[in-house]
């Protein structure tokens, strides 16, 4: 549950345009359920507990001492946090989902041995894209109903506006799928008079269609919050072309080149004509910035590529940040993705706020900022959505975590229900699970319960006796239970269950071997030592039955002074994914009459590791969850890129990893991140 709700504005603005009271909006967009959007905005932005996960360097002090932030959480919740802390943002750039229908994933490459990465690439050339999903990490699904997307975007834009400074401005990056609809929303939120530009970014990419004009541009909408805003046009002058420079064909007594111009801007009059003046080349900054330009998608030569599906070029953000902010101002991106906004803002002497819900985004920008020598803090909003790497993976995982759940729908049970359970007492039990990809379903409230009991339950078959409704957040449980009792006209029982409790129950802690001893965390959060395999098996498997899933990472460490040698690493989850990849690849190769070369993991399993870090600073207490819940501080770290090269504390090299990490200080904790992004933190001593 949120700690409290924070209003978007100090007082509700009378007559504020809320979607359905604009005639053109009703006619053009035909929004549904606008009353729910109004109710949520009237309630305010949910403010949750926020945990500091890591401090990198020494973040600059400022409003609350919290500038330069990397936040894992949703846009609206992040805005609530910033508003509560009194942080105002001077420039916003967002690259939200485009409602494109695409399913984005991160390619997973094995580390250390470049030949294995080459084998993955070779296998991809033989397999269809749909089959590659078995060896990819889902990031998010950009699949929306139009009305749901626009309602979601409206709430985000309202939240963003509430934390913008009075001279702030915003760039919203979209494409042809939904941009023209969002333009109408932005007119409502920021005002038509504050619309500044529709910017066209054109790019060259391999053509794909012979049936229509190939789509080779994105659209960025540029708005200010108020009539007074920042625009440093001289910072983005476009240099004159060689053709233009040749027009400066005269030379004065100091050998300075100039051309003749009239006051109205026409070129090359005679110097005798009235109104003619000299424009010197040395004083000519260039061409005024236009609202269209061509730019490569990513600068390959500058090694910008982050292997992130929706990455944007640094040059694009450099243009916007230079034009619409000054040094030391705060630049924010609430759909931060690969972290290009934060990285460029830091390079240009601005402060930054990066927000994203996916752990892959947080890890990507974190490593990118470490390499850029930035100072920042990593925060996590404890809103119940970031249960796994991202909402997409959480939804996929839930189907395996609810005991006995059948995803295949039975006859006469609508797709509203996540699945069904078969019980001896109640028979078939439909199960509702909130769609975590849709923030509108995150809070279980009376409107949602009303929909369930007066619409969905009414349409269930007569033999249904019970339904289960899971929730992440609940508005007022006693009020909901009373509403169900007073309004449920059927005999069907409605049971409410907290989804967070279910997920907590199924988590199995990682197990490490340090100095010949197995270390694990018991159910009370205390670190215990198990000296033999028999007791280890008992501790891990006691109370488990056939069919239960247990995921364990074994990490064996040999400690020699302050050099730690990683002897072995095993991730059951990754091995399962690689097995699925090999199985599908083999079946497809057989169908094509080809021989498939599977991906094999070495006995040591070191190619499954992406990053290793040591914390030599944080004081430990074995009674405090074995140091797992403490803020992390990397004293030293190494990252292995997909070709096996080592990046030590953000400095790239052409050296291969030797399986060791060394520290000048005594290591207290170790963090290991595997190639899919799972992180394990354990006490070393």
C-alpha positions in Angstrom: 0.0 0.0 0.0 1.2 3.6 -0.6 2.2 5.5 2.5 0.0 8.3 1.2 -1.2 10.0 -1.9 0.3 13.3 -3.1 -1.8 15.7 -5.1 -0.7 16.5 -8.7 -1.2 20.2 -7.8 -1.6 21.9 -4.4 -5.3 22.4 -5.2 -7.4 20.8 -7.9 -7.8 23.2 -10.7 -11.5 23.9 -11.4 -12.4 23.0 -14.9 -9.1 21.1 -15.5 -9.4 19.3 -18.8 -9.7 15.6 -17.9 -10.1 13.8 -21.2 -13.9 13.4 -21.5 -14.9 17.1 -21.1 -13.2 18.1 -24.3 -15.6 17.8 -27.3 -12.9 17.0 -29.8 -11.5 14.3 -27.6 -14.8 12.5 -27.3 -15.3 12.6 -31.0 -11.8 11.7 -32.1 -10.5 9.4 -29.4 -13.7 8.0 -27.8 -12.0 7.2 -24.5 -13.5 4.6 -22.3 -13.6 4.6 -18.4 -12.5 8.2 -18.2 -14.2 8.5 -14.9 -11.6 6.1 -13.4 -8.8 8.3 -14.8 -10.4 11.3 -13.2 -10.8 9.4 -9.9 -7.1 8.4 -9.8 -5.9 11.9 -10.6 -8.2 13.3 -8.0 -6.9 10.8 -5.4 -3.3 11.8 -6.2 0.0 10.2 -7.0 0.8 7.1 -4.8 3.9 7.7 -2.6 5.6 4.5 -1.5 8.6 3.5 0.7 11.8 4.1 -1.2 15.0 2.1 -0.5 18.5 3.2 -1.3 20.3 0.3 -3.0 23.6 1.8 -3.8 25.7 5.0 -3.7 28.3 5.4 -6.4 30.9 8.1 -5.7 29.7 11.2 -3.8 26.4 12.5 -5.2 26.2 16.3 -5.2 24.1 17.9 -2.4 21.1 19.9 -3.3 17.4 19.8 -2.7 17.2 17.1 -0.1 20.7 16.0 -1.1 19.1 13.7 -3.6 20.2 14.9 -7.0 21.7 12.5 -9.6 19.3 9.6 -9.1 18.7 6.2 -10.8 15.2 5.1 -9.7 13.7 1.7 -10.3 9.9 2.2 -10.4 7.0 3.6 -12.3 6.8 7.1 -13.6 3.9 8.2 -11.5 5.4 6.8 -8.3 8.8 8.4 -9.0 7.1 11.8 -9.6 5.3 11.4 -6.2 8.7 10.8 -4.6 10.3 13.8 -6.2 7.4 16.0 -5.3 7.5 14.9 -1.7 11.2 15.7 -1.6 10.7 19.1 -3.2 12.8 18.3 -6.3 11.9 20.3 -9.4 13.0 19.1 -12.9 14.1 21.7 -15.5 14.0 19.4 -18.6 12.2 16.2 -19.3 12.9 13.9 -22.2 10.8 10.7 -22.4 10.9 7.9 -24.9 7.9 5.9 -23.7 6.4 2.7 -25.3 5.1 3.6 -28.8 2.1 1.2 -28.6 3.8 -0.5 -31.5 2.7 -4.1 -30.8 6.3 -5.2 -30.5 7.7 -7.5 -27.8 11.1 -6.3 -26.8 13.8 -8.6 -25.5 17.5 -8.5 -24.5 19.9 -10.9 -26.2 21.8 -13.0 -23.6 25.4 -13.7 -24.5 27.6 -16.1 -22.6 30.8 -14.5 -21.3 34.5 -15.1 -21.2 34.8 -17.4 -24.2 34.2 -15.3 -27.4 33.7 -18.6 -29.4 30.5 -19.2 -27.4 29.1 -15.8 -28.3 30.0 -16.5 -31.9 28.1 -19.8 -31.6 25.0 -18.0 -30.4 25.2 -15.6 -33.3 25.6 -18.4 -35.8 22.6 -20.3 -34.3 20.5 -17.1 -34.6 21.1 -17.1 -38.4 19.6 -20.6 -38.7 16.6 -20.0 -36.4 13.5 -18.0 -36.9 13.0 -14.9 -34.7 10.1 -16.5 -32.8 12.3 -19.4 -31.8 14.9 -17.0 -30.4 12.7 -16.0 -27.5 13.8 -19.1 -25.6 17.3 -17.5 -25.2 16.3 -13.9 -24.7 15.4 -11.9 -21.6 12.0 -10.2 -22.0 12.2 -6.5 -21.2 8.7 -5.4 -21.9 5.8 -5.9 -24.2 4.7 -2.8 -26.1 1.2 -4.2 -26.7 -1.7 -1.9 -25.7 -5.3 -1.2 -26.4 -5.3 2.3 -27.7 -7.7 3.7 -25.0 -5.7 2.0 -22.2 -2.4 3.5 -23.6 -3.8 7.0 -23.9 -5.3 7.0 -20.4 -2.0 5.7 -19.0 0.0 8.3 -20.9 -2.4 11.1 -19.7 -1.7 10.2 -16.0 2.0 10.1 -16.7 2.0 13.5 -18.3 0.0 15.0 -15.5 2.5 13.6 -13.0 5.5 14.8 -14.9 4.0 18.3 -15.2 3.5 18.5 -11.5 7.3 18.2 -10.8 8.5 20.5 -13.6 10.1 23.9 -12.8 8.3 27.0 -13.9 10.7 27.4 -16.8 10.8 23.7 -17.6 10.1 22.0 -20.9 9.5 18.5 -22.1 10.3 16.4 -25.2 8.1 13.4 -25.9 9.6 10.9 -28.4 7.1 8.8 -30.4 6.5 7.5 -33.9 3.6 7.0 -36.3 1.8 4.4 -34.2 0.3 6.7 -31.5 2.1 10.1 -31.7 -0.8 12.0 -33.3 -3.1 10.9 -30.4 -0.6 11.9 -27.7 -0.2 15.3 -29.3 -3.9 15.9 -28.4 -3.2 14.8 -24.8 -0.2 17.2 -24.6 -2.4 20.0 -25.8 -4.7 19.3 -22.9 -2.0 18.9 -20.2 0.4 21.6 -21.2 -1.9 23.9 -23.2 -2.0 24.5 -27.0 -0.2 27.8 -26.5 2.8 26.0 -25.0 3.3 23.8 -28.0 6.7 24.7 -29.5 7.7 22.2 -32.1 6.9 18.9 -33.8 10.5 17.7 -34.4 11.3 15.2 -37.1 14.3 13.0 -36.6 15.2 11.1 -39.8 17.5 8.2 -39.9 18.9 5.8 -42.5 18.3 2.1 -42.0 17.9 -0.9 -44.3 14.6 -0.5 -46.2 12.0 -3.2 -45.6 8.9 -2.5 -47.7 8.1 -2.4 -51.4 4.4 -1.8 -50.7 4.5 1.7 -49.2 6.9 4.5 -48.4 9.5 3.2 -45.9 9.1 4.7 -42.5 12.4 6.3 -41.6 11.7 9.0 -39.0 10.5 9.5 -35.4 8.5 12.4 -34.1 9.4 14.4 -30.9 6.8 16.8 -29.4 8.4 19.8 -27.7 6.3 21.7 -25.1 7.0 24.2 -22.4 5.2 24.4 -19.0 4.8 28.2 -19.2 5.5 30.9 -21.8 8.9 31.6 -20.2 11.2 28.7 -20.9 14.9 28.0 -21.8 16.0 27.7 -25.4 19.7 28.2 -26.1 19.5 28.3 -29.8 23.2 29.3 -30.3 24.3 26.1 -28.6 22.8 24.0 -31.5 23.7 26.2 -34.5 24.2 24.0 -37.6 27.6 24.6 -39.2 27.6 26.2 -42.6 28.1 23.9 -45.6 31.0 24.3 -47.9 28.6 25.8 -50.5 27.6 28.5 -48.0 31.2 29.2 -47.0 32.2 29.9 -50.6 29.8 32.8 -50.6 32.1 34.6 -48.2 34.2 35.6 -51.2 35.4 39.1 -50.2 38.4 39.9 -48.0 39.0 43.1 -46.0 42.2 44.8 -45.1 42.8 42.3 -42.3 42.3 39.3 -44.6 39.0 38.5 -42.8 36.5 36.9 -45.2 33.0 38.4 -45.5 30.0 38.5 -47.8 27.6 41.3 -48.6 24.0 41.1 -47.4 20.9 43.3 -47.3 19.1 43.9 -44.0 16.3 41.6 -45.2 18.9 38.8 -45.5 19.4 38.6 -49.3 22.9 37.7 -50.3 25.5 39.4 -52.6 24.2 42.9 -53.4 26.6 45.5 -54.4 28.4 47.3 -51.7 27.2 50.7 -53.0 23.5 49.9 -52.5 21.9 51.5 -49.4 21.3 49.0 -46.6 24.1 46.7 -47.6 26.3 45.4 -44.8 29.3 43.1 -44.4 28.8 39.7 -42.7 32.1 38.3 -41.6 32.7 34.5 -41.6 34.3 34.7 -38.2 31.1 36.2 -36.7 28.7 33.8 -38.5 27.7 31.0 -36.1 25.8 29.0 -38.6 22.3 28.1 -39.7 19.5 28.5 -37.2 18.2 25.1 -35.8 15.5 23.5 -37.9 12.7 21.3 -36.6 14.0 18.4 -38.8 17.3 16.7 -39.1 19.0 13.5 -40.1 21.1 11.5 -37.7 22.3 7.9 -37.4 20.4 5.7 -34.9 23.5 4.9 -32.9 27.1 6.1 -33.4 28.9 2.8 -33.9 32.3 4.5 -34.2 32.0 5.9 -30.7 31.1 2.5 -29.2 27.7 3.7 -28.0 26.0 0.4 -28.5 24.6 -1.0 -25.3 22.7 -4.0 -26.7 19.5 -2.4 -25.6 16.5 -2.8 -27.9 15.2 0.8 -27.8 18.5 2.7 -27.5 18.7 6.3 -28.8 21.8 8.1 -30.0 23.8 10.4 -27.7 23.9 13.1 -30.4 20.1 13.3 -30.3 20.0 13.9 -26.5 22.9 16.3 -26.7 21.0 18.5 -29.0 17.9 18.7 -26.8 19.8 19.0 -23.5 22.1 21.8 -24.8 19.1 23.7 -26.2 16.7 23.4 -23.3 18.8 23.4 -20.1 21.8 25.1 -18.5 24.7 23.6 -16.5 23.7 22.3 -13.0 20.0 22.1 -14.0 18.2 18.8 -13.5 17.3 16.6 -16.6 14.9 13.7 -16.1 13.9 10.7 -18.1 11.1 8.6 -16.7 11.3 5.8 -19.3 15.1 5.8 -19.2 15.8 2.6 -21.1 19.5 2.4 -22.0 20.4 5.5 -19.9 21.4 7.8 -22.8 19.7 10.9 -21.2 21.5 10.4 -17.8 24.8 9.8 -19.5 24.7 12.8 -21.8 23.3 15.1 -19.1 26.3 14.1 -16.9 28.7 14.7 -19.7 27.3 18.2 -20.2 27.5 19.2 -16.5 23.8 18.7 -15.8 22.2 16.7 -12.9 20.1 13.7 -13.9 17.3 11.5 -12.9 16.9 8.2 -14.6 13.7 6.2 -14.0 12.7 2.8 -15.4 10.7 -0.2 -14.1 13.0 -2.8 -15.7 16.1 -4.1 -13.8 17.9 -4.5 -17.2 17.5 -0.7 -17.7 18.8 0.0 -14.2 21.8 -2.3 -14.6 22.6 -0.9 -18.0 22.6 2.8 -17.0 24.4 2.0 -13.7 27.3 0.4 -15.6 27.2 3.1 -18.2 27.4 5.9 -15.5 30.2 4.1 -13.6 32.2 4.1 -16.9 31.4 7.8 -17.2 32.7 8.4 -13.7 29.4 9.9 -12.6 28.2 10.2 -9.0 24.7 9.0 -8.2 22.4 7.0 -6.0 20.3 4.0 -7.0 16.8 3.9 -5.4 14.0 1.4 -5.6 10.4 2.2 -5.1 8.8 -0.6 -3.0 5.5 -0.6 -4.9 5.1 -4.3 -5.5 5.5 -4.1 -9.3 9.3 -4.7 -9.4 8.9 -8.3 -8.3 11.3 -9.7 -10.9 13.2 -7.9 -13.6 10.2 -6.2 -15.1 6.4 -6.5 -15.2 6.5 -8.6 -18.4 8.6 -11.3 -16.7 6.5 -11.1 -13.5 3.4 -11.8 -15.5 5.1 -14.8 -17.2 6.4 -16.0 -13.9 3.1 -15.8 -12.0 1.6 -18.6 -14.0 4.2 -21.0 -12.5 4.0 -19.6 -9.0 0.3 -20.0 -8.2 0.0 -23.7 -7.1 -2.2 -25.7 -9.4 -3.1 -22.8 -11.8 -4.1 -23.7 -15.3 -3.5 -21.0 -17.8 -5.7 -22.7 -20.4 -9.1 -21.2 -20.2 -12.1 -23.5 -19.8 -15.3 -23.0 -21.7 -17.5 -20.1 -20.6 -14.7 -18.4 -18.5 -13.7 -15.1 -20.1 -10.1 -13.9 -20.7 -10.6 -11.5 -17.8 -9.5 -14.4 -15.5 -5.8 -15.2 -15.4 -6.5 -18.9 -15.1 -8.4 -21.5 -13.1 -7.7 -23.8 -10.1 -9.2 -27.2 -9.7 -10.1 -28.0 -6.1 -11.9 -30.9 -4.5 -14.0 -28.7 -2.3 -14.9 -25.8 -4.6 -14.4 -27.4 -8.0 -13.2 -25.0 -10.7 -12.0 -21.7 -9.2 -11.4 -18.7 -11.6 -8.4 -16.6 -10.6 -8.0 -12.9 -11.2 -4.4 -11.5 -11.2 -3.8 -7.7 -11.9 -2.0 -7.1 -15.1 1.3 -5.5 -13.9 1.9 -4.1 -17.4 -1.1 -1.8 -16.8 -0.7 0.5 -13.9 -4.5 1.1 -13.9 -5.0 -2.4 -12.5 -2.3 -2.1 -9.7 -4.7 -0.9 -7.0 -7.7 -3.1 -6.1 -10.5 -0.7 -5.3 -14.3 -0.6 -5.3 -14.6 0.2 -9.0 -12.6 -3.0 -9.9 -14.5 -5.1 -7.3 -17.8 -3.7 -8.7 -16.7 -4.8 -12.2 -15.9 -8.3 -10.8 -19.0 -9.0 -8.9 -21.5 -7.2 -11.1 -20.1 -8.1 -14.5 -17.5 -10.9 -14.6 -19.0 -13.2 -11.9 -22.5 -12.8 -13.4 -21.2 -14.3 -16.6 -19.6 -17.4 -15.0 -21.1 -20.9 -15.4 -23.6 -22.0 -12.8 -21.2 -24.6 -11.4 -18.7 -22.0 -10.2 -18.8 -21.7 -6.4 -15.7 -19.5 -5.7 -13.3 -17.0 -7.3 -9.9 -15.8 -6.0 -8.9 -12.2 -6.5 -5.2 -11.4 -6.1 -3.9 -7.9 -5.5 -0.7 -6.0 -5.2 -2.2 -2.9 -3.6 -5.6 -2.6 -2.0 -7.4 0.6 -1.4 -9.4 -0.2 1.8 -9.7 -4.0 2.5 -12.5 -3.6 5.1 -14.5 -1.3 2.8 -14.0 -3.7 -0.1 -15.1 -6.8 1.9 -18.2 -4.9 3.1 -18.9 -3.8 -0.5 -18.7 -7.4 -1.6 -21.0 -8.6 1.2 -23.6 -5.9 0.4 -23.5 -6.1 -3.4 -22.7 -9.7 -4.4 -26.1 -11.0 -5.6 -24.7 -14.5 -6.4 -23.7 -17.4 -4.2 -20.1 -17.3 -5.4 -17.5 -16.7 -2.7 -15.0 -13.9 -3.4 -11.6 -14.5 -1.7 -9.0 -11.7 -1.6 -5.4 -12.6 -1.6 -2.2 -10.6 -1.3 0.1 -11.5 -4.3 3.2 -10.3 -2.4 2.7 -12.9 0.2 2.6 -15.6 -2.4 5.8 -14.4 -4.0 7.5 -14.2 -0.7 6.7 -17.8 0.1 8.2 -19.2 -3.0 11.6 -17.3 -2.9 14.5 -19.6 -2.3 17.8 -18.0 -1.2 21.0 -18.5 -3.0 23.7 -20.7 -1.4 27.4 -19.9 -1.5 30.5 -21.8 -0.6 33.1 -19.6 1.1 36.3 -21.0 2.5 34.9 -24.5 2.3 31.7 -23.7 4.2 28.2 -23.4 2.7 26.5 -20.1 3.6 22.8 -19.5 3.4 20.1 -17.3 4.9 17.3 -18.9 7.0 13.7 -18.0 7.1 14.4 -15.4 9.8 16.9 -13.5 7.7 19.8 -14.8 9.7 23.0 -16.2 8.1 23.7 -19.8 9.2 26.6 -22.0 8.4 26.1 -25.6 7.2 29.3 -27.7 7.3 28.2 -30.8 5.4 26.2 -31.7 2.4 23.7 -33.9 4.3 22.6 -30.9 6.4 22.6 -28.7 3.4 20.2 -31.0 1.6 18.0 -31.1 4.6 18.0 -27.3 4.9 17.2 -26.8 1.3 14.7 -29.5 0.5 12.9 -30.2 3.8 9.2 -29.7 3.4 9.4 -29.8 -0.4 7.4 -32.2 -2.5 7.8 -33.6 -5.9 7.2 -31.0 -8.6 8.3 -28.0 -6.5 10.7 -25.7 -8.3 13.9 -24.9 -6.4 16.4 -22.4 -8.0 19.9 -22.4 -6.5 23.1 -20.6 -7.5 26.2 -22.3 -6.2 29.2 -19.9 -5.9 32.5 -21.4 -4.6 35.1 -19.0 -3.5 38.8 -19.5 -2.5 40.1 -16.6 -0.5 43.8 -15.7 -0.7 44.5 -12.4 1.1 42.4 -9.9 -0.8 42.2 -11.9 -4.0 39.1 -13.9 -4.5 39.1 -16.7 -7.0 35.7 -17.8 -8.4 36.0 -21.6 -9.0 32.5 -22.5 -10.0 29.2 -20.8 -10.7 25.9 -22.5 -11.6 22.6 -20.9 -12.3 19.7 -23.4 -12.7 17.6 -20.8 -14.3 20.1 -20.0 -17.1 20.8 -23.7 -17.7 17.1 -24.3 -18.1 16.9 -21.4 -20.7 19.9 -22.6 -22.6 18.4 -26.2 -22.6 15.2 -24.8 -24.1 17.2 -22.9 -26.7 19.1 -26.0 -27.7 16.0 -28.2 -27.8 14.1 -25.8 -30.1 17.2 -25.3 -32.3 17.7 -29.0 -32.6 14.1 -29.6 -33.6 14.2 -26.9 -36.2 17.5 -28.1 -37.6 16.1 -31.6 -38.0 13.0 -30.2 -39.8 15.4 -28.5 -42.2 17.7 -31.5 -42.6 20.6 -29.7 -40.9 23.0 -30.4 -38.0 22.5 -28.2 -35.0 25.5 -27.4 -32.8 24.2 -26.8 -29.2 25.5 -24.3 -26.7 27.3 -26.1 -23.9 28.3 -24.8 -20.5 31.7 -25.6 -19.1 32.1 -27.4 -15.8 33.2 -24.2 -14.1 30.3 -22.1 -15.5 32.3 -18.9 -15.4 30.8 -17.8 -18.8 27.5 -17.2 -17.0 28.9 -14.3 -15.0 28.6 -10.7 -16.2 29.7 -8.7 -13.2 31.5 -9.3 -9.8 31.9 -6.5 -7.2 33.3 -6.3 -3.7 32.0 -4.1 -0.9 34.8 -3.4 1.6 33.0 -0.4 3.3 29.7 -1.5 4.7 29.8 -2.6 8.3 28.0 -6.0 8.7 25.7 -7.6 11.2 24.9 -11.3 10.8 21.5 -10.7 12.4 20.5 -8.2 9.7 19.8 -10.6 6.8 23.5 -11.4 6.4 24.1 -7.9 5.0 21.7 -8.5 2.1 19.4 -5.6 2.9 22.2 -3.1 3.5 23.0 -0.4 1.0 25.7 -1.6 -1.4 29.0 0.2 -2.0 31.3 -1.1 -4.7 34.9 -0.8 -3.5 36.0 -2.5 -6.7 34.2 -4.3 -9.5 34.9 -6.0 -12.8 32.4 -6.4 -15.6 32.9 -8.9 -18.5 31.6 -7.7 -21.8 30.0 -10.1 -24.3 33.3 -10.8 -26.0 35.0 -11.7 -22.7 37.0 -8.5 -22.2 37.3 -7.0 -18.7 36.0 -3.6 -17.6 37.6 -2.8 -14.2 35.9 0.0 -12.3 34.5 1.4 -15.5 37.9 1.3 -17.4 37.8 -0.9 -20.6 40.6 -3.3 -21.5 41.4 -6.0 -24.1 42.2 -8.5 -21.3 40.3 -11.7 -20.8 39.0 -12.4 -17.3 41.1 -14.8 -15.2 38.4 -15.8 -12.8 39.7 -13.5 -10.0 38.9 -10.2 -8.4 41.4 -8.3 -6.2 40.8 -5.5 -3.6 43.2 -3.3 -1.7 40.9 -3.6 1.3 39.4 -6.6 3.1 36.2 -7.7 1.3 33.1 -7.9 3.4 30.5 -8.7 0.8 30.5 -10.0 -2.8 27.9 -9.3 -5.5 27.7 -11.5 -8.6 25.4 -10.7 -11.5 24.7 -13.4 -14.1 24.3 -12.7 -17.8 20.5 -12.4 -17.4 20.7 -9.8 -14.7 20.1 -11.9 -11.5 22.2 -10.6 -8.7 23.4 -12.5 -5.6 24.9 -10.6 -2.6 26.6 -12.6 0.2 28.9 -12.0 3.1 32.5 -13.1 2.4 33.9 -13.6 5.9 
